[in-house]
Amino acid sequence: MRWYVTAIGLMLLMGCSQTKVHLYAKYLSNAEITRISQVLEQDDFSVDVNQLVYPESITQDSLVYSLMLKTPSELARLTQSVAKLGYNIHQEVPLFSNNHSFTHGSIGLFLIPDNIDIAAFQAQQSVIGRYYSKQCAVDTQLTLSPDKSYSLINADGQGLISGFWTVTQYPYIQLSGPKKHPWVAPYEVEVREEVEYSVPVVNIYLMPLSDYKRFNQCQFYKGTVR
């Protein structure tokens, strides 16, 4: 009899377990994270906040869930809770590949404020990094940093030029000197799928749009293995 009562208790606990919501908060302010978390917790969700990068396919408010989700009705319940916060879920995306974060009792919540142009943000993020020179008189490396600064160094690591960069309108970016030197050097971003040493890669090129002497008409590129 004692075993029977214990089993019933365990079943009730399992049935009453909260659905965990993985809140992707990369584009949310701290105040907004707090507001969202409070409302979801009041609606009996468990909230786990992260700052992970959004998949390229996510460009609007979305739910991502595993096909193992035990209670599909939780998707509708979460959508209703999010609507109270002023967000509208545009898509529910089933997750087919392995991801241990999304199980039978959890849902991924991706929210994007109205003032965020996520496509422009992702394009801007994609050009950050270290580039190597191509079709250039001398070997150089160009680094575009997340803080919108850049530096150009030679093969010996000596600094040649530094300044600031900006995306004027993707795929066009502009390098400029310090404020007291108001020159600009425009480039166009080109993304190419290529094969190097029998390995497929995706290369991002910066193609000069003017014969600017400071950069010796150099092209710059960086690559990632597919």
C-alpha positions as CSV (number, residue, x, y, z in Angstrom):
1,M,0.0,0.0,0.0
2,R,2.8,2.4,0.9
3,W,4.5,1.6,-2.5
4,Y,1.2,2.4,-4.3
5,V,0.8,5.8,-2.6
6,T,4.4,6.7,-3.4
7,A,4.0,5.8,-7.1
8,I,0.9,7.9,-7.3
9,G,2.8,10.8,-5.7
10,L,5.6,10.5,-8.3
11,M,3.1,10.4,-11.1
12,L,1.5,13.6,-9.9
13,L,4.8,15.3,-9.6
14,M,5.8,14.3,-13.1
15,G,2.4,15.5,-14.4
16,C,2.8,18.9,-12.7
17,S,6.4,19.6,-13.9
18,Q,6.9,23.0,-15.5
19,T,7.7,23.5,-19.1
20,K,11.2,25.1,-19.4
21,V,11.4,28.0,-21.8
22,H,14.9,28.8,-23.2
23,L,14.7,32.5,-23.7
24,Y,17.2,33.7,-26.4
25,A,17.9,37.2,-25.2
26,K,20.7,38.4,-27.5
27,Y,18.6,41.4,-28.8
28,L,16.8,42.1,-25.5
29,S,17.7,44.7,-22.9
30,N,18.1,43.7,-19.3
31,A,14.9,45.4,-18.4
32,E,13.0,43.5,-21.1
33,I,14.6,40.2,-20.0
34,T,13.3,40.8,-16.5
35,R,9.8,41.8,-17.7
36,I,9.5,38.7,-19.9
37,S,10.9,36.3,-17.3
38,Q,8.5,37.6,-14.6
39,V,5.4,37.2,-16.8
40,L,6.4,33.7,-18.0
41,E,7.1,32.6,-14.5
42,Q,3.8,33.9,-13.3
43,D,2.2,31.8,-16.0
44,D,4.0,28.7,-14.6
45,F,6.9,28.4,-17.0
46,S,10.5,27.8,-15.9
47,V,12.7,30.4,-17.7
48,D,16.4,29.8,-18.7
49,V,18.0,32.9,-20.2
50,N,20.9,32.7,-22.7
51,Q,22.8,35.1,-25.0
52,L,23.4,32.6,-27.8
53,V,23.5,33.6,-31.5
54,Y,20.2,33.2,-33.4
55,P,20.1,30.8,-36.3
56,E,20.1,32.6,-39.7
57,S,16.6,31.2,-40.3
58,I,15.2,33.0,-37.3
59,T,14.3,36.6,-38.4
60,Q,11.1,37.1,-36.5
61,D,9.4,36.0,-33.2
62,S,9.5,32.2,-33.1
63,L,9.1,29.1,-31.0
64,V,11.5,26.2,-31.5
65,Y,10.6,22.8,-30.1
66,S,11.5,19.1,-30.2
67,L,9.2,16.6,-31.8
68,M,9.5,14.8,-28.4
69,L,7.6,17.7,-26.7
70,K,5.2,15.8,-24.4
71,T,2.5,18.4,-24.3
72,P,2.1,20.2,-27.6
73,S,-0.6,22.4,-26.1
74,E,2.2,24.2,-24.2
75,L,3.1,25.9,-27.6
76,A,-0.3,27.6,-27.7
77,R,-0.1,28.5,-24.0
78,L,3.3,30.0,-24.4
79,T,2.2,32.0,-27.5
80,Q,-0.7,33.4,-25.4
81,S,1.7,34.5,-22.6
82,V,4.1,36.1,-25.1
83,A,1.2,38.0,-26.7
84,K,0.5,39.6,-23.3
85,L,4.0,41.0,-23.5
86,G,3.4,42.6,-27.0
87,Y,5.1,40.0,-29.1
88,N,3.5,37.9,-31.9
89,I,4.8,34.5,-32.6
90,H,5.1,34.2,-36.4
91,Q,6.4,30.6,-36.7
92,E,6.7,27.4,-34.7
93,V,9.8,25.5,-35.9
94,P,10.1,21.8,-35.1
95,L,13.7,20.7,-34.4
96,F,14.8,17.7,-36.3
97,S,18.5,17.6,-35.6
98,N,19.9,16.6,-32.2
99,N,20.0,19.4,-29.6
100,H,20.0,18.4,-26.0
101,S,18.6,21.8,-24.9
102,F,15.2,21.0,-26.5
103,T,13.6,17.9,-25.0
104,H,10.2,16.6,-24.2
105,G,9.7,19.4,-21.6
106,S,11.3,22.5,-23.1
107,I,10.7,25.2,-25.8
108,G,13.1,27.7,-27.3
109,L,11.7,31.3,-27.4
110,F,13.3,33.7,-29.9
111,L,12.0,37.3,-29.5
112,I,13.1,40.3,-31.6
113,P,12.1,43.9,-30.6
114,D,10.5,46.1,-33.3
115,N,13.5,48.4,-33.4
116,I,15.9,45.7,-34.3
117,D,16.6,44.9,-38.0
118,I,17.9,41.4,-37.5
119,A,18.9,40.9,-41.2
120,A,21.1,44.0,-41.1
121,F,22.5,43.0,-37.7
122,Q,23.4,39.5,-39.0
123,A,25.0,40.9,-42.2
124,Q,27.0,43.3,-40.0
125,Q,28.1,40.4,-37.7
126,S,29.2,38.3,-40.7
127,V,31.9,40.8,-41.9
128,I,33.6,41.0,-38.5
129,G,36.9,39.1,-38.4
130,R,40.5,38.9,-39.7
131,Y,41.0,39.2,-43.5
132,Y,44.1,38.3,-45.6
133,S,45.2,40.3,-48.6
134,K,44.8,39.1,-52.1
135,Q,46.1,40.7,-55.4
136,C,48.1,43.1,-53.2
137,A,51.7,44.4,-53.6
138,V,52.5,43.3,-50.1
139,D,51.1,40.8,-47.7
140,T,48.8,42.5,-45.1
141,Q,46.1,41.5,-42.7
142,L,42.9,43.6,-42.1
143,T,40.9,43.1,-38.9
144,L,37.4,44.4,-38.5
145,S,36.6,44.5,-34.8
146,P,33.1,44.3,-33.2
147,D,33.6,47.8,-31.8
148,K,33.6,49.2,-35.4
149,S,37.4,49.8,-35.4
150,Y,39.8,48.2,-37.8
151,S,43.5,47.8,-38.1
152,L,45.8,47.0,-41.1
153,I,49.1,45.3,-40.3
154,N,52.0,44.0,-42.5
155,A,53.6,40.6,-42.5
156,D,55.8,41.6,-39.6
157,G,52.9,42.6,-37.5
158,Q,53.6,46.3,-37.7
159,G,50.5,48.6,-37.8
160,L,50.0,50.4,-41.0
161,I,46.6,52.0,-40.8
162,S,43.8,52.1,-38.2
163,G,40.4,53.7,-38.1
164,F,36.7,52.8,-38.2
165,W,34.4,50.8,-40.4
166,T,30.7,50.8,-41.0
167,V,28.1,49.0,-43.1
168,T,26.7,51.8,-45.2
169,Q,24.1,49.6,-46.8
170,Y,24.9,45.9,-47.1
171,P,26.8,44.6,-49.1
172,Y,28.7,47.9,-49.0
173,I,31.0,48.8,-46.2
174,Q,33.3,51.8,-45.7
175,L,36.7,52.1,-44.0
176,S,37.7,55.6,-42.8
177,G,40.6,57.2,-41.0
178,P,40.5,59.0,-37.7
179,K,38.2,62.0,-37.3
180,K,40.9,64.4,-38.2
181,H,41.5,62.6,-41.5
182,P,38.1,62.3,-43.1
183,W,39.1,60.1,-46.0
184,V,37.0,57.0,-46.8
185,A,37.6,53.7,-48.7
186,P,34.5,51.9,-49.9
187,Y,34.3,48.1,-50.4
188,E,31.7,45.7,-51.6
189,V,31.2,42.4,-49.7
190,E,31.1,39.3,-51.9
191,V,30.3,35.8,-50.5
192,R,31.6,32.9,-52.6
193,E,31.4,29.1,-52.2
194,E,34.7,27.8,-53.3
195,V,37.0,24.7,-53.0
196,E,40.4,25.0,-51.5
197,Y,42.7,21.9,-51.3
198,S,39.6,19.7,-52.1
199,V,37.7,21.2,-49.1
200,P,34.5,23.3,-49.7
201,V,34.8,26.7,-48.1
202,V,32.7,29.9,-47.9
203,N,34.9,32.9,-48.5
204,I,33.9,36.5,-47.8
205,Y,35.7,39.0,-50.0
206,L,36.1,42.8,-49.6
207,M,36.3,44.2,-53.1
208,P,37.7,47.7,-53.5
209,L,35.3,50.2,-55.2
210,S,38.0,52.8,-55.7
211,D,41.7,52.9,-56.4
212,Y,42.5,54.1,-52.9
213,K,46.3,54.3,-52.5
214,R,46.4,53.6,-48.8
215,F,45.2,50.1,-49.5
216,N,47.1,49.5,-52.8
217,Q,43.9,48.3,-54.4
218,C,44.0,45.2,-52.3
219,Q,41.3,42.7,-52.0
220,F,40.8,41.1,-48.6
221,Y,39.2,37.7,-47.8
222,K,38.4,35.4,-44.9
223,G,37.0,31.9,-45.1
224,T,35.2,29.2,-43.2
225,V,35.0,25.5,-43.9
226,R,31.5,24.4,-44.9
